[in-house]
Amino acid sequence: MRLRWGISAAVLVSLLFALMLARTACAREATPGAILGNPDNFDGQTVTIRGTVTNLRTTVSRKGNPYYTYDLRQGDHAVRVFSFGKPTCLEGSPATVEGRFTKTKRISGRTFHNEVEANTTRCN
């Protein structure tokens, strides 16, 4: 019975790892200009974008959860990025973000436009 559980756990871990890889592989490479030029085409999609961190703002929600936002700028175009926790990149840093783009999102009576909720952020 113990051997059977070990094999089942190994199979489960392997499947979870494969799903994580598939999720990463499905991200669409995009630029802020391409996203803003046709936001309907990217709405609800997982995207990977690169740019420079500008307008970095950190805050805490009413429930006490820290989060931050910034613009990821490439040339004349910038897409707003949202993430929970503390920022991993400093203002002016080049960064790569993977996350879900939403054209319009409504939360607690507020409306947000053209925003990526980051799954991962790497400072380049």
VENWO-V331281 format. One record per helix or strand of 3 or more residues. SS is the DSSP state (a for helix, b for strand). FROM is the first residue (numbers start at 1). LEN is the number of residues. Records with the same first field share a line. If there is no record, write none. Layout:
# VENWO-V331281
SS=FROM-LEN, FROM-LEN
This chain:
# VENWO-V331281
a=2-24, 32-6, 39-4
b=46-15, 66-9, 77-8, 94-14, 110-14
